[in-house]
Amino acid sequence: MTLRDLKPGQQGKVTGISTTGAMKRRIMDMGVTPGVEIRVVKVAPLGDPVEVNVRGYELSLRKDEAAQVEIRM
């Protein structure tokens, strides 16, 4: 399951990031690392971006970035 599959209000634990290179580094630099709890706050009307709460702050991710974040509920 990926972060993109979650609906607003749902949460899970990050198990991995399924991309490599600069995109993986960018996602991890924003605090989305394996083992961290993440909750979807809201999704824009067209599905992009996705607003999440991670490590106590709000973060907006693009759909393609959210699809790379693997989670476990």
C-alpha positions in Angstrom: 0.0 0.0 0.0 1.2 3.5 -0.7 0.5 6.9 0.8 -1.5 7.8 -2.3 -4.0 5.1 -1.4 -4.9 6.6 2.0 -8.0 8.8 2.4 -8.1 12.0 4.6 -8.0 11.0 8.3 -6.2 7.7 7.8 -2.7 7.1 9.0 0.0 4.5 8.7 3.7 3.8 9.3 6.2 4.3 6.5 7.9 1.0 5.6 10.0 2.2 2.7 10.4 4.5 -0.3 10.3 2.8 -3.7 12.3 5.2 -5.7 16.0 6.0 -6.0 18.2 9.0 -6.6 17.2 12.6 -6.2 13.5 11.9 -5.6 14.2 9.5 -2.7 16.7 11.9 -1.1 14.1 14.8 -1.4 11.3 12.8 0.2 13.6 11.6 3.0 14.9 15.2 3.6 11.4 16.3 4.2 11.2 13.9 7.2 9.4 10.9 5.5 11.7 8.1 6.6 11.0 4.4 7.3 9.4 3.9 10.7 7.7 7.3 11.0 4.0 7.7 11.5 2.2 9.7 8.8 -1.4 10.9 8.5 -3.3 12.2 5.5 -4.9 15.6 6.4 -6.5 16.4 3.1 -6.4 15.8 -0.6 -6.9 18.6 -3.2 -10.0 18.3 -5.4 -8.1 16.9 -8.3 -5.9 14.7 -6.1 -2.8 16.8 -6.3 -1.2 17.7 -3.9 -1.8 15.5 -0.8 -1.3 17.2 2.5 0.1 15.0 5.3 1.1 15.4 8.9 4.5 14.0 9.6 6.8 14.6 12.7 4.4 17.3 13.9 4.2 19.5 10.8 2.1 19.7 7.7 3.7 18.7 4.4 2.3 18.8 0.9 3.4 16.0 -1.5 2.7 15.6 -5.2 0.7 12.5 -6.3 3.8 10.9 -7.9 5.8 11.4 -4.7 3.0 10.0 -2.5 2.9 6.9 -4.7 6.5 6.2 -3.9 6.0 6.1 -0.1 5.1 2.6 1.0 3.1 2.3 4.2 1.6 -0.2 6.6 -1.7 0.7 8.4 
